[in-house]
Amino acid sequence: MQDTLYDLPDAPFPIRQIRIDADALPLAMARNVAAGAAQGEVLVFLDMDCIPTPELVADYAGFAATFDGLLMGEVMYLPGGATAGDWSYPGFAAVAERHSDRRGPPAEGLEVCADYRCFWSLNFAMRRETFLRVGGFDERYVGYGGEDTDFGKTLDQANVTIAWIKGGLAYHQYHPHHMPPVHHIDSVVRNAQLFEAKWGYRTMGHWLHAFRLMGLIDDTPGRPIRILREAHDGDRALTGQQSHQPYANTARVLRELEAAAARAPEAVAA
């Protein structure tokens, strides 16, 4: 997925780096390849922009010993500059924030999620045997968006339980981002339509709703989604993560767009 391999550090355990020869961000394929190459009984998936706490693997292993389902660990967001210089985990804990619009962990132990749409691949684990039994991620999802909800739906159909845990903490590193992801509109639209063809309805509805309010798409039900225009600087300014924010937030953008849409009839009447 990249031209240059990383210089791997020395560690008391083996580290393998596997290159995927594919274009357009093949996240689903990459996860499946990693799972197929793994030799342990429990798989832990963590996005590359996250730093695991020293207890993350042990936390997951402890829950996976008695729970045959998908486990989602905690995520905290670091502000800009938090990883500069000599950082420490206590330092991270002092400045990190929890996402205001994402479900937090239970107070203790494990809590089952009854809605498959809660699955988020940023930080999760499950038994390798179970991952392979359900077939892994659908590799037809290429680019950004949709593969998580599809995998959650697949687990739901296979009666594999999804749960949050207290523990398995990772820190998400700051980097500029856009939510909703206007910079990935092509793949979001394509993958939403793939999901609809497979399951009978569209996913990523909150992003599509935002794109529609921004005038980027026509997503009239019953016909293919049409991209009306590409995102411009104003769209990127609206959706972009600000330097003082540890994370980008679709809910904030939607509130602004819906408020503007509600004011529009008043402006026309005036």
Backbone as CSV, one residue per row, in Angstrom:
resi,resn,N_x,N_y,N_z,CA_x,CA_y,CA_z,C_x,C_y,C_z
1,MET,0.813,-1.205,0.000,0.000,0.000,0.000,0.850,1.259,0.000
2,GLN,2.189,1.093,0.051,3.078,2.245,-0.025,4.358,1.783,-0.690
3,ASP,5.095,2.721,-1.275,6.285,2.358,-2.036,7.465,2.011,-1.146
4,THR,7.600,2.702,-0.025,8.766,2.532,0.835,8.398,1.751,2.086
5,LEU,9.157,0.709,2.371,8.927,-0.064,3.584,9.504,0.674,4.791
6,TYR,8.931,0.403,5.951,9.412,1.020,7.182,10.678,0.323,7.665
7,ASP,11.532,1.070,8.350,12.642,0.468,9.081,12.078,-0.048,10.396
8,LEU,12.008,-1.352,10.540,11.378,-1.937,11.716,12.326,-1.916,12.909
9,PRO,11.808,-1.651,14.092,12.654,-1.627,15.294,12.957,-3.040,15.777
10,ASP,14.008,-3.158,16.558,14.275,-4.427,17.234,13.232,-4.616,18.330
11,ALA,12.772,-5.844,18.495,11.745,-6.128,19.500,11.917,-7.555,19.996
12,PRO,11.428,-7.843,21.211,11.545,-9.200,21.761,10.517,-10.168,21.178
13,PHE,9.883,-9.785,20.096,8.909,-10.639,19.415,9.031,-10.368,17.913
14,PRO,8.641,-11.318,17.082,8.796,-11.122,15.633,7.841,-10.071,15.085
15,ILE,8.340,-9.249,14.169,7.529,-8.256,13.469,7.663,-8.516,11.973
16,ARG,6.549,-8.656,11.305,6.552,-8.861,9.858,5.895,-7.665,9.175
17,GLN,6.460,-7.279,8.064,5.896,-6.200,7.257,5.516,-6.788,5.901
18,ILE,4.244,-6.693,5.558,3.736,-7.305,4.330,3.282,-6.200,3.384
19,ARG,3.786,-6.209,2.191,3.404,-5.195,1.201,2.236,-5.717,0.357
20,ILE,1.235,-4.868,0.166,0.086,-5.184,-0.674,0.246,-4.435,-1.992
21,ASP,0.303,-5.167,-3.085,0.419,-4.541,-4.400,-0.972,-4.239,-4.935
22,ALA,-1.468,-3.079,-4.594,-2.804,-2.671,-5.039,-2.893,-1.159,-4.956
23,ASP,-3.861,-0.617,-5.658,-4.068,0.825,-5.671,-5.323,1.188,-4.884
24,ALA,-5.517,2.474,-4.689,-6.783,3.029,-4.174,-7.148,2.567,-2.768
25,LEU,-6.173,2.450,-1.883,-6.422,2.181,-0.469,-7.230,0.898,-0.243
26,PRO,-6.634,-0.272,-0.480,-7.347,-1.548,-0.324,-7.373,-2.016,1.131
27,LEU,-8.080,-1.296,1.987,-8.072,-1.591,3.418,-8.625,-2.976,3.721
28,ALA,-9.730,-3.346,3.078,-10.338,-4.654,3.337,-9.361,-5.769,2.983
29,MET,-8.735,-5.669,1.825,-7.772,-6.678,1.408,-6.595,-6.753,2.369
30,ALA,-6.081,-5.610,2.783,-4.919,-5.585,3.663,-5.212,-6.287,4.985
31,ARG,-6.389,-6.055,5.545,-6.739,-6.714,6.805,-6.850,-8.222,6.619
32,ASN,-7.423,-8.644,5.510,-7.545,-10.078,5.252,-6.184,-10.733,5.064
33,VAL,-5.292,-10.063,4.349,-3.950,-10.604,4.141,-3.220,-10.740,5.473
34,ALA,-3.329,-9.723,6.319,-2.681,-9.781,7.630,-3.249,-10.914,8.469
35,ALA,-4.566,-11.081,8.440,-5.191,-12.157,9.212,-4.746,-13.520,8.707
36,GLY,-4.618,-13.663,7.390,-4.187,-14.936,6.830,-2.750,-15.269,7.166
37,ALA,-1.912,-14.248,7.312,-0.503,-14.469,7.622,-0.246,-14.647,9.112
38,ALA,-1.176,-14.197,9.939,-0.993,-14.280,11.394,-0.993,-15.730,11.864
39,GLN,-0.298,-15.981,12.950,-0.195,-17.335,13.488,-0.812,-17.476,14.870
40,GLY,-1.145,-16.364,15.506,-1.722,-16.427,16.836,-3.200,-16.765,16.810
41,GLU,-3.751,-17.079,17.961,-5.163,-17.444,18.061,-6.075,-16.222,18.101
42,VAL,-5.532,-15.062,18.479,-6.324,-13.835,18.567,-5.697,-12.778,17.662
43,LEU,-6.532,-12.135,16.859,-6.089,-11.059,15.976,-6.411,-9.713,16.611
44,VAL,-5.462,-8.803,16.585,-5.685,-7.434,17.046,-5.429,-6.500,15.866
45,PHE,-6.411,-5.678,15.539,-6.306,-4.732,14.430,-6.256,-3.313,15.003
46,LEU,-5.257,-2.555,14.557,-5.102,-1.184,15.046,-4.664,-0.297,13.892
47,ASP,-5.360,0.811,13.693,-4.990,1.734,12.623,-3.577,2.260,12.825
48,MET,-2.921,2.531,11.707,-1.509,2.916,11.756,-1.281,4.271,12.416
49,ASP,-2.320,5.092,12.550,-2.141,6.396,13.193,-2.417,6.344,14.689
50,CYS,-2.462,5.138,15.241,-2.739,4.965,16.673,-1.539,4.383,17.405
51,ILE,-1.401,4.747,18.669,-0.344,4.230,19.538,-0.998,3.359,20.605
52,PRO,-0.678,2.063,20.646,-1.291,1.197,21.661,-0.671,1.432,23.030
53,THR,-1.460,1.291,24.062,-0.912,1.302,25.414,-0.259,-0.053,25.685
54,PRO,0.664,-0.122,26.644,1.348,-1.389,26.912,0.402,-2.528,27.289
55,GLU,-0.788,-2.198,27.797,-1.721,-3.232,28.249,-2.684,-3.698,27.161
56,LEU,-2.647,-3.079,25.983,-3.676,-3.344,24.971,-3.782,-4.822,24.618
57,VAL,-2.688,-5.457,24.280,-2.734,-6.859,23.845,-3.205,-7.765,24.975
58,ALA,-2.695,-7.541,26.174,-3.107,-8.371,27.311,-4.590,-8.192,27.612
59,ASP,-5.092,-6.975,27.494,-6.524,-6.733,27.718,-7.363,-7.539,26.736
60,TYR,-7.010,-7.462,25.470,-7.762,-8.204,24.460,-7.658,-9.712,24.681
61,ALA,-6.466,-10.184,24.981,-6.280,-11.622,25.191,-7.130,-12.113,26.353
62,GLY,-7.220,-11.309,27.400,-8.025,-11.707,28.549,-9.491,-11.845,28.211
63,PHE,-10.052,-10.885,27.481,-11.464,-10.973,27.100,-11.703,-12.074,26.078
64,ALA,-10.778,-12.226,25.115,-10.962,-13.227,24.061,-10.887,-14.653,24.594
65,ALA,-10.297,-14.838,25.757,-10.209,-16.182,26.334,-11.581,-16.746,26.668
66,THR,-12.545,-15.865,26.955,-13.881,-16.333,27.348,-14.996,-15.797,26.458
67,PHE,-14.655,-14.944,25.484,-15.680,-14.309,24.646,-15.333,-14.524,23.180
68,ASP,-16.170,-15.278,22.480,-15.933,-15.547,21.062,-16.770,-14.588,20.217
69,GLY,-16.317,-13.362,20.136,-16.993,-12.334,19.348,-15.988,-11.267,18.975
70,LEU,-16.480,-10.137,18.526,-15.600,-9.026,18.176,-15.541,-8.045,19.340
71,LEU,-14.340,-7.656,19.711,-14.099,-6.771,20.844,-13.577,-5.430,20.351
72,MET,-14.148,-4.345,20.845,-13.676,-3.010,20.484,-13.109,-2.319,21.713
73,GLY,-11.824,-1.946,21.630,-11.160,-1.299,22.747,-11.371,0.200,22.769
74,GLU,-10.840,0.815,23.797,-10.996,2.259,23.989,-10.100,3.049,23.026
75,VAL,-10.561,4.245,22.670,-9.785,5.161,21.834,-9.842,6.551,22.456
76,MET,-8.685,7.159,22.620,-8.587,8.545,23.062,-7.815,9.324,22.001
77,TYR,-8.155,10.605,21.858,-7.598,11.428,20.784,-6.581,12.426,21.322
78,LEU,-5.414,12.442,20.685,-4.343,13.341,21.095,-4.401,14.647,20.310
79,PRO,-4.138,15.772,20.966,-4.071,17.052,20.248,-2.762,17.166,19.483
80,GLY,-2.675,18.163,18.618,-1.445,18.400,17.883,-0.274,18.645,18.819
81,GLY,0.874,18.081,18.487,2.080,18.274,19.279,2.268,17.295,20.414
82,ALA,1.282,16.449,20.683,1.370,15.546,21.837,2.461,14.495,21.684
83,THR,2.816,14.152,20.441,3.829,13.119,20.225,5.202,13.711,19.926
84,ALA,5.322,15.023,19.990,6.612,15.661,19.723,7.552,15.486,20.913
85,GLY,8.831,15.296,20.622,9.815,15.199,21.693,9.682,13.913,22.489
86,ASP,10.001,13.996,23.767,9.947,12.825,24.648,8.544,12.684,25.221
87,TRP,7.729,11.866,24.589,6.364,11.684,25.069,6.303,10.532,26.066
88,SER,5.209,10.480,26.804,5.008,9.415,27.786,3.524,9.092,27.852
89,TYR,3.195,7.902,28.313,1.785,7.534,28.445,1.060,8.388,29.489
90,PRO,1.680,8.691,30.635,1.008,9.627,31.552,0.760,10.985,30.896
91,GLY,1.700,11.424,30.049,1.497,12.676,29.340,0.330,12.600,28.375
92,PHE,0.202,11.465,27.686,-0.947,11.268,26.798,-2.254,11.321,27.588
93,ALA,-2.277,10.614,28.706,-3.505,10.547,29.508,-3.941,11.931,29.984
94,ALA,-2.972,12.809,30.192,-3.292,14.143,30.711,-3.924,15.047,29.658
95,VAL,-3.649,14.795,28.370,-4.122,15.727,27.332,-5.122,15.112,26.357
96,ALA,-5.244,13.791,26.340,-6.113,13.132,25.362,-7.587,13.386,25.672
97,GLU,-8.406,13.350,24.624,-9.846,13.560,24.764,-10.608,12.384,24.171
98,ARG,-11.774,12.131,24.740,-12.676,11.139,24.164,-13.544,11.821,23.109
99,HIS,-13.888,11.098,22.060,-14.727,11.661,20.995,-16.115,11.974,21.545
100,SER,-16.595,13.182,21.275,-17.869,13.619,21.852,-19.073,12.904,21.264
101,ASP,-18.944,12.350,20.058,-20.096,11.742,19.399,-19.916,10.255,19.131
102,ARG,-18.969,9.634,19.795,-18.806,8.184,19.694,-19.052,7.544,21.047
103,ARG,-19.563,6.350,21.006,-19.883,5.613,22.224,-18.611,5.341,23.020
104,GLY,-18.636,5.640,24.307,-17.504,5.375,25.170,-17.509,3.944,25.686
105,PRO,-16.452,3.532,26.375,-16.379,2.168,26.893,-17.289,1.992,28.102
106,PRO,-17.598,0.749,28.449,-18.357,0.521,29.680,-17.517,0.889,30.893
107,ALA,-18.163,1.055,32.022,-17.440,1.407,33.246,-16.461,0.312,33.642
108,GLU,-16.823,-0.914,33.335,-15.934,-2.044,33.590,-16.369,-3.219,32.732
109,GLY,-15.466,-4.150,32.535,-15.806,-5.386,31.838,-16.149,-5.198,30.376
110,LEU,-17.226,-5.845,29.979,-17.623,-5.934,28.571,-19.089,-5.562,28.433
111,GLU,-19.435,-4.865,27.359,-20.825,-4.497,27.109,-21.181,-4.805,25.660
112,VAL,-22.202,-5.627,25.455,-22.605,-6.045,24.113,-23.276,-4.893,23.380
113,CYS,-22.968,-4.764,22.091,-23.617,-3.785,21.222,-24.642,-4.519,20.369
114,ALA,-25.896,-4.105,20.441,-26.967,-4.795,19.720,-27.101,-4.324,18.277
115,ASP,-26.413,-3.269,17.899,-26.516,-2.702,16.555,-25.184,-2.892,15.837
116,TYR,-25.182,-3.697,14.769,-23.936,-3.991,14.057,-23.247,-2.734,13.523
117,ARG,-24.000,-1.648,13.358,-23.412,-0.419,12.820,-22.451,0.250,13.800
118,CYS,-22.404,-0.241,15.024,-21.461,0.322,15.993,-20.027,-0.105,15.701
119,PHE,-19.852,-1.152,14.875,-18.492,-1.631,14.625,-17.642,-0.570,13.941
120,TRP,-16.436,-0.454,14.434,-15.468,0.513,13.927,-14.105,-0.159,13.961
121,SER,-13.429,-0.194,12.825,-12.222,-1.010,12.703,-10.961,-0.344,13.231
122,LEU,-11.045,0.843,13.767,-9.844,1.542,14.209,-9.070,0.757,15.264
123,ASN,-9.775,0.073,16.153,-9.135,-0.645,17.260,-10.051,-1.787,17.678
124,PHE,-9.753,-3.014,17.213,-10.614,-4.139,17.570,-9.819,-5.441,17.560
125,ALA,-10.427,-6.470,18.110,-9.788,-7.789,18.156,-10.857,-8.871,18.108
126,MET,-10.455,-10.052,17.660,-11.339,-11.216,17.674,-10.494,-12.464,17.445
127,ARG,-11.089,-13.610,17.737,-10.377,-14.853,17.504,-10.147,-15.049,16.007
128,ARG,-8.957,-15.508,15.666,-8.613,-15.692,14.250,-9.552,-16.694,13.592
129,GLU,-9.861,-17.765,14.279,-10.742,-18.790,13.716,-12.103,-18.199,13.348
130,THR,-12.622,-17.321,14.184,-13.929,-16.707,13.922,-13.843,-15.735,12.755
131,PHE,-12.777,-14.958,12.693,-12.580,-14.033,11.576,-12.568,-14.783,10.251
132,LEU,-11.825,-15.879,10.202,-11.733,-16.648,8.963,-13.049,-17.355,8.651
133,ARG,-13.761,-17.776,9.672,-15.035,-18.488,9.455,-16.066,-17.602,8.776
134,VAL,-16.110,-16.322,9.134,-17.100,-15.427,8.520,-16.618,-14.871,7.181
135,GLY,-15.371,-15.159,6.821,-14.870,-14.749,5.515,-14.103,-13.447,5.481
136,GLY,-13.876,-12.840,6.647,-13.131,-11.589,6.678,-13.889,-10.442,6.031
137,PHE,-13.153,-9.420,5.660,-13.740,-8.237,5.024,-14.008,-8.500,3.545
138,ASP,-15.034,-7.871,3.010,-15.363,-7.975,1.592,-14.386,-7.102,0.805
139,GLU,-13.533,-7.737,0.016,-12.461,-7.019,-0.664,-12.934,-6.210,-1.868
140,ARG,-14.219,-6.272,-2.170,-14.747,-5.403,-3.227,-14.823,-3.949,-2.769
141,TYR,-14.783,-3.734,-1.458,-14.744,-2.362,-0.945,-13.315,-1.847,-1.076
142,VAL,-13.141,-0.873,-1.946,-11.827,-0.289,-2.204,-11.926,1.210,-1.967
143,GLY,-10.891,1.776,-1.360,-10.956,3.181,-1.010,-11.597,3.354,0.351
144,TYR,-12.008,4.557,0.650,-12.463,4.916,1.992,-13.965,4.709,2.138
145,GLY,-14.358,4.012,3.212,-15.762,3.958,3.587,-16.494,2.685,3.211
146,GLY,-17.335,2.226,4.144,-18.271,1.154,3.863,-17.866,-0.226,4.304
147,GLU,-16.566,-0.532,4.307,-16.160,-1.908,4.612,-16.414,-2.265,6.070
148,ASP,-16.364,-1.289,6.969,-16.637,-1.573,8.378,-18.094,-1.981,8.590
149,THR,-19.018,-1.191,8.059,-20.436,-1.505,8.233,-20.776,-2.830,7.573
150,ASP,-20.176,-3.102,6.427,-20.398,-4.379,5.757,-19.919,-5.540,6.624
151,PHE,-18.752,-5.400,7.237,-18.234,-6.465,8.096,-19.114,-6.628,9.324
152,GLY,-19.564,-5.503,9.898,-20.483,-5.590,11.029,-21.755,-6.325,10.663
153,LYS,-22.298,-6.045,9.483,-23.497,-6.735,9.005,-23.225,-8.217,8.801
154,THR,-22.056,-8.542,8.266,-21.676,-9.942,8.079,-21.622,-10.669,9.417
155,LEU,-21.041,-10.035,10.427,-20.993,-10.635,11.761,-22.399,-10.840,12.307
156,ASP,-23.255,-9.854,12.114,-24.636,-9.948,12.591,-25.352,-11.134,11.944
157,GLN,-25.163,-11.305,10.649,-25.794,-12.418,9.940,-25.255,-13.763,10.410
158,ALA,-24.002,-13.780,10.859,-23.378,-15.016,11.336,-23.554,-15.217,12.838
159,ASN,-24.336,-14.340,13.478,-24.585,-14.418,14.926,-23.301,-14.306,15.750
160,VAL,-22.395,-13.467,15.285,-21.171,-13.167,16.032,-21.392,-11.849,16.772
161,THR,-21.253,-11.874,18.080,-21.558,-10.720,18.921,-20.449,-9.670,18.860
162,ILE,-20.855,-8.412,18.850,-19.932,-7.278,18.899,-20.040,-6.644,20.284
163,ALA,-18.903,-6.293,20.873,-18.937,-5.735,22.230,-17.839,-4.701,22.432
164,TRP,-18.139,-3.713,23.282,-17.132,-2.775,23.756,-16.482,-3.358,25.011
165,ILE,-15.240,-2.981,25.245,-14.585,-3.408,26.476,-13.989,-2.198,27.194
166,LYS,-13.845,-2.349,28.490,-13.080,-1.399,29.288,-11.631,-1.847,29.216
167,GLY,-10.809,-1.100,28.492,-9.425,-1.513,28.277,-9.110,-1.563,26.798
168,GLY,-7.981,-2.169,26.463,-7.558,-2.205,25.073,-7.370,-0.804,24.513
169,LEU,-6.824,0.082,25.328,-6.758,1.506,24.994,-5.667,1.807,23.969
170,ALA,-6.038,2.636,22.994,-5.076,3.168,22.031,-5.269,4.675,21.931
171,TYR,-4.177,5.370,21.649,-4.220,6.822,21.467,-4.118,7.151,19.978
172,HIS,-5.108,7.878,19.491,-5.115,8.298,18.091,-4.282,9.561,17.953
173,GLN,-3.287,9.523,17.060,-2.411,10.671,16.874,-3.082,11.745,16.014
174,TYR,-2.775,12.973,16.344,-3.340,14.098,15.589,-2.807,14.119,14.165
175,HIS,-3.699,14.340,13.211,-3.322,14.669,11.838,-4.513,15.354,11.188
176,PRO,-4.292,16.282,10.283,-5.408,16.968,9.622,-6.290,15.971,8.881
177,HIS,-7.583,16.165,8.971,-8.527,15.213,8.392,-9.815,15.956,8.049
178,HIS,-10.677,15.296,7.293,-11.975,15.870,6.938,-13.090,14.906,7.321
179,MET,-14.106,15.423,7.987,-15.319,14.672,8.287,-16.517,15.593,8.120
180,PRO,-17.480,15.243,7.276,-17.499,14.065,6.414,-16.364,14.113,5.388
181,PRO,-15.948,12.944,4.887,-14.730,12.864,4.075,-14.940,13.321,2.633
182,VAL,-15.022,14.629,2.428,-15.247,15.165,1.085,-14.097,14.824,0.143
183,HIS,-12.915,14.549,0.718,-11.761,14.190,-0.109,-11.837,12.747,-0.596
184,HIS,-12.823,11.984,-0.104,-13.014,10.596,-0.538,-14.415,10.388,-1.116
185,ILE,-15.013,11.423,-1.657,-16.411,11.323,-2.085,-16.621,10.233,-3.136
186,ASP,-15.669,10.043,-4.046,-15.835,9.033,-5.093,-15.970,7.631,-4.506
187,SER,-15.069,7.272,-3.573,-15.127,5.925,-3.006,-16.300,5.770,-2.048
188,VAL,-16.667,6.829,-1.327,-17.837,6.745,-0.445,-19.084,6.440,-1.261
189,VAL,-19.273,7.144,-2.366,-20.440,6.908,-3.223,-20.398,5.507,-3.818
190,ARG,-19.258,5.117,-4.341,-19.137,3.783,-4.943,-19.417,2.684,-3.913
191,ASN,-18.851,2.811,-2.732,-19.020,1.771,-1.723,-20.417,1.769,-1.118
192,ALA,-21.059,2.929,-1.038,-22.450,2.971,-0.573,-23.356,2.215,-1.533
193,GLN,-23.078,2.330,-2.819,-23.887,1.625,-3.813,-23.570,0.132,-3.830
194,LEU,-22.332,-0.242,-3.564,-21.985,-1.654,-3.432,-22.725,-2.268,-2.251
195,PHE,-22.745,-1.553,-1.133,-23.460,-2.038,0.046,-24.943,-2.210,-0.268
196,GLU,-25.524,-1.254,-0.984,-26.942,-1.336,-1.338,-27.221,-2.530,-2.241
197,ALA,-26.343,-2.787,-3.200,-26.530,-3.932,-4.088,-26.445,-5.250,-3.320
198,LYS,-25.636,-5.274,-2.278,-25.425,-6.502,-1.503,-26.502,-6.720,-0.452
199,TRP,-26.905,-5.651,0.247,-27.791,-5.790,1.399,-29.180,-5.177,1.203
200,GLY,-29.366,-4.416,0.144,-30.694,-3.874,-0.133,-30.939,-2.460,0.351
201,TYR,-29.972,-1.840,0.971,-30.099,-0.459,1.434,-28.705,0.148,1.531
202,ARG,-28.653,1.462,1.604,-27.373,2.160,1.608,-26.830,2.337,3.018
203,THR,-25.529,2.391,3.095,-24.868,2.710,4.356,-24.213,4.089,4.244
204,MET,-23.578,4.516,5.310,-22.926,5.832,5.386,-23.931,6.953,5.148
205,GLY,-25.145,6.764,5.664,-26.217,7.721,5.433,-25.912,9.116,5.935
206,HIS,-25.194,9.226,7.068,-24.885,10.559,7.604,-23.940,11.316,6.673
207,TRP,-22.982,10.609,6.068,-22.087,11.265,5.118,-22.838,11.653,3.850
208,LEU,-23.666,10.742,3.344,-24.437,11.046,2.135,-25.371,12.233,2.378
209,HIS,-25.973,12.268,3.574,-26.856,13.386,3.925,-26.084,14.700,3.901
210,ALA,-24.888,14.694,4.459,-24.060,15.903,4.458,-23.668,16.292,3.036
211,PHE,-23.268,15.312,2.242,-22.899,15.606,0.851,-24.082,16.213,0.091
212,ARG,-25.285,15.707,0.361,-26.474,16.234,-0.312,-26.727,17.683,0.101
213,LEU,-26.636,17.968,1.399,-26.844,19.333,1.880,-25.799,20.298,1.330
214,MET,-24.612,19.781,1.055,-23.543,20.613,0.502,-23.680,20.783,-1.010
215,GLY,-24.629,20.071,-1.608,-24.808,20.158,-3.054,-23.814,19.342,-3.847
216,LEU,-23.189,18.356,-3.183,-22.176,17.539,-3.847,-22.778,16.357,-4.601
217,ILE,-23.919,15.833,-4.117,-24.492,14.631,-4.726,-26.009,14.747,-4.836
218,ASP,-26.567,13.897,-5.673,-28.003,13.624,-5.716,-28.152,12.154,-5.360
219,ASP,-28.682,11.879,-4.166,-28.822,10.488,-3.716,-30.291,10.095,-3.613
220,THR,-31.082,10.514,-4.579,-32.497,10.159,-4.610,-32.657,8.647,-4.528
221,PRO,-33.480,8.135,-3.596,-33.663,6.684,-3.473,-34.194,6.074,-4.771
222,GLY,-33.750,4.850,-5.034,-34.260,4.128,-6.189,-33.484,4.332,-7.467
223,ARG,-32.456,5.165,-7.424,-31.629,5.327,-8.613,-30.190,5.570,-8.175
224,PRO,-29.222,5.363,-9.075,-27.816,5.510,-8.692,-27.502,6.908,-8.162
225,ILE,-26.593,6.958,-7.213,-26.144,8.240,-6.669,-25.317,8.969,-7.728
226,ARG,-25.603,10.234,-7.911,-24.850,11.044,-8.873,-23.993,12.063,-8.130
227,ILE,-22.730,12.120,-8.486,-21.858,13.173,-7.972,-22.063,14.399,-8.846
228,LEU,-22.510,15.492,-8.246,-22.843,16.704,-8.994,-21.638,17.606,-9.221
229,ARG,-20.717,17.592,-8.276,-19.511,18.409,-8.408,-18.464,17.906,-7.434
230,GLU,-17.240,18.307,-7.639,-16.165,17.988,-6.713,-16.152,19.012,-5.571
231,ALA,-15.583,18.622,-4.461,-15.492,19.530,-3.312,-14.570,20.705,-3.642
232,HIS,-14.950,21.895,-3.170,-14.108,23.069,-3.378,-13.523,23.522,-2.038
233,ASP,-12.796,24.612,-2.055,-12.100,25.069,-0.851,-13.070,25.346,0.299
234,GLY,-14.253,25.881,-0.016,-15.230,26.139,1.034,-15.702,24.865,1.710
235,ASP,-15.898,23.803,0.929,-16.288,22.510,1.491,-15.187,21.955,2.384
236,ARG,-13.965,22.077,1.916,-12.842,21.565,2.707,-12.647,22.376,3.988
237,ALA,-12.908,23.663,3.923,-12.803,24.490,5.130,-13.877,24.114,6.142
238,LEU,-15.078,23.826,5.662,-16.178,23.452,6.549,-15.920,22.124,7.236
239,THR,-15.405,21.153,6.495,-15.261,19.790,7.016,-13.900,19.521,7.635
240,GLY,-12.953,20.426,7.455,-11.595,20.178,7.905,-11.435,20.249,9.410
241,GLN,-10.555,19.430,9.911,-10.218,19.442,11.333,-9.388,20.684,11.632
242,GLN,-9.798,21.441,12.620,-9.067,22.646,12.997,-7.883,22.286,13.893
243,SER,-6.899,23.162,13.936,-5.666,22.855,14.660,-5.895,22.648,16.151
244,HIS,-6.960,23.247,16.702,-7.215,23.098,18.132,-8.077,21.868,18.442
245,GLN,-8.505,21.141,17.405,-9.381,19.989,17.600,-8.580,18.692,17.502
246,PRO,-8.712,17.778,18.462,-8.000,16.509,18.370,-8.632,15.540,17.378
247,TYR,-9.850,15.835,16.904,-10.503,14.961,15.925,-11.470,15.779,15.077
248,ALA,-11.733,15.288,13.872,-12.763,15.883,13.020,-14.108,15.305,13.423
249,ASN,-15.207,16.029,13.133,-16.500,15.654,13.692,-17.619,15.880,12.677
250,THR,-18.157,14.781,12.134,-19.257,14.884,11.175,-20.491,15.514,11.803
251,ALA,-20.782,15.183,13.058,-21.986,15.704,13.714,-21.965,17.226,13.774
252,ARG,-20.807,17.812,14.046,-20.701,19.279,14.086,-21.025,19.880,12.723
253,VAL,-20.476,19.279,11.672,-20.716,19.789,10.321,-22.186,19.649,9.950
254,LEU,-22.787,18.514,10.297,-24.206,18.316,9.994,-25.080,19.344,10.699
255,ARG,-24.745,19.662,11.946,-25.529,20.674,12.664,-25.467,22.019,11.937
256,GLU,-24.290,22.379,11.465,-24.153,23.641,10.736,-24.914,23.607,9.415
257,LEU,-24.818,22.499,8.687,-25.500,22.392,7.397,-27.016,22.401,7.562
258,GLU,-27.509,21.671,8.561,-28.957,21.615,8.770,-29.498,22.958,9.246
259,ALA,-28.722,23.659,10.067,-29.148,24.994,10.501,-29.200,25.953,9.315
260,ALA,-28.221,25.856,8.425,-28.209,26.712,7.235,-29.375,26.384,6.320
261,ALA,-29.695,25.089,6.187,-30.823,24.682,5.344,-32.140,25.174,5.924
262,ALA,-32.248,25.181,7.252,-33.477,25.657,7.895,-33.649,27.161,7.720
263,ARG,-32.539,27.883,7.651,-32.611,29.335,7.471,-32.905,29.734,6.027
264,ALA,-32.606,28.848,5.089,-32.734,29.184,3.667,-34.143,29.606,3.269
265,PRO,-35.216,28.889,3.677,-36.568,29.343,3.305,-36.897,30.725,3.845
266,GLU,-36.388,31.051,5.040,-36.631,32.369,5.618,-35.980,33.456,4.773
267,ALA,-34.775,33.164,4.266,-34.074,34.146,3.442,-34.819,34.378,2.128
268,VAL,-35.366,33.293,1.552,-36.117,33.416,0.303,-37.387,34.229,0.526
269,ALA,-38.085,33.968,1.650,-39.329,34.677,1.960,-39.086,36.163,2.188
270,ALA,-37.945,36.474,2.815,-37.628,37.874,3.073,-37.328,38.621,1.775
